[in-house]
Amino acid sequence: CSDGMGQPPRDLSQLLPQGVRALRDPRHATTVLIGLAKKRQAANALSILGYMKSNKLETNFYHFNSAISACEKSCQWGQGLHLLDVMKEGAVSLTVVTYGAAICACEKG
């Protein structure tokens, strides 16, 4: 488990060489979030997810699962559980994978 800090959030343009417009493609957004989860960069994953939601871009369970996974790997279990609430409020389907990622986050927290 990392120290939970990971990399500090950066300007989204630094995280997305193709620009934030690339997040309009849900598959590309998923790929970016998975990459951040692998790098234990929960803060950056949450920044991207927040940007997507505030700009009314499509967010789905793949995006949230990846962000929850980033929280798990960064020992940010509280943030991971918060994302479950955000999913419920936004009527995003919670899957077995979603709950599994949240459970893993709590185990490591």
C-alpha positions in Angstrom: 0.0 0.0 0.0 1.4 3.4 -0.9 1.3 6.3 1.5 -2.0 7.3 0.1 -0.7 10.5 -1.4 0.4 9.4 -4.9 1.0 12.2 -7.2 -0.7 15.6 -6.5 -3.4 16.5 -8.9 -2.0 18.2 -12.0 -3.5 20.5 -14.6 -5.7 18.2 -16.6 -3.8 19.3 -19.8 -0.7 17.6 -18.3 -2.6 14.4 -17.6 -4.2 14.4 -21.1 -1.8 15.1 -23.9 -4.7 14.8 -26.3 -6.6 17.5 -24.3 -9.7 17.3 -22.2 -11.8 16.9 -25.3 -10.5 13.3 -25.4 -12.7 12.6 -22.4 -15.7 12.9 -24.6 -14.9 9.4 -25.8 -16.0 7.1 -22.9 -13.5 4.4 -23.9 -10.6 6.8 -23.9 -11.7 8.2 -20.5 -11.8 4.6 -19.2 -8.3 3.9 -20.5 -6.9 7.1 -18.8 -8.6 6.2 -15.5 -7.3 2.6 -15.6 -3.8 4.0 -16.2 -4.0 6.3 -13.2 -5.3 3.5 -11.1 -2.2 1.4 -12.0 0.0 4.3 -11.1 -1.8 4.8 -7.8 -2.8 8.3 -8.7 -6.2 8.5 -7.0 -6.2 12.3 -6.8 -5.7 12.6 -10.5 -8.3 10.0 -11.2 -10.8 11.8 -9.0 -9.9 15.1 -10.7 -10.7 13.6 -14.1 -13.9 12.0 -12.9 -15.0 15.3 -11.3 -14.2 17.2 -14.5 -16.3 14.7 -16.5 -19.2 15.0 -14.2 -19.1 18.8 -13.9 -18.9 19.1 -17.7 -21.8 16.6 -18.1 -19.7 14.2 -20.0 -20.8 10.5 -19.9 -19.7 8.7 -16.8 -20.4 5.0 -16.4 -19.6 2.2 -14.1 -16.3 1.6 -15.9 -15.1 5.1 -15.0 -16.2 4.8 -11.4 -14.8 1.3 -11.0 -11.4 2.6 -12.3 -11.5 5.6 -9.9 -12.5 3.3 -7.0 -9.6 1.0 -7.9 -7.2 4.0 -7.9 -8.5 4.9 -4.4 -7.9 1.3 -3.3 -4.3 1.3 -4.6 -3.7 4.7 -3.0 -5.2 3.7 0.4 -7.9 6.2 0.0 -10.7 3.9 1.1 -12.9 6.8 2.3 -12.9 8.3 -1.2 -13.7 5.0 -2.7 -16.7 4.5 -0.5 -17.8 8.1 -1.3 -17.8 7.2 -5.0 -20.4 4.5 -4.3 -22.7 7.1 -2.9 -22.0 9.3 -6.0 -22.9 6.4 -8.2 -26.1 5.8 -6.4 -27.1 9.5 -6.6 -26.3 9.6 -10.3 -28.1 6.4 -11.1 -24.9 4.7 -12.3 -25.1 0.9 -12.1 -23.2 -0.6 -9.3 -21.7 -4.0 -10.3 -20.1 -6.9 -8.6 -16.7 -5.4 -9.7 -17.7 -2.0 -8.1 -18.4 -3.7 -4.8 -15.3 -5.8 -5.1 -13.1 -2.7 -5.6 -14.8 -1.0 -2.7 -14.2 -4.0 -0.4 -10.6 -4.2 -1.5 -10.2 -0.5 -0.7 -11.5 -1.0 2.8 -9.3 -4.0 3.4 -6.2 -2.0 2.5 -7.3 1.0 4.5 
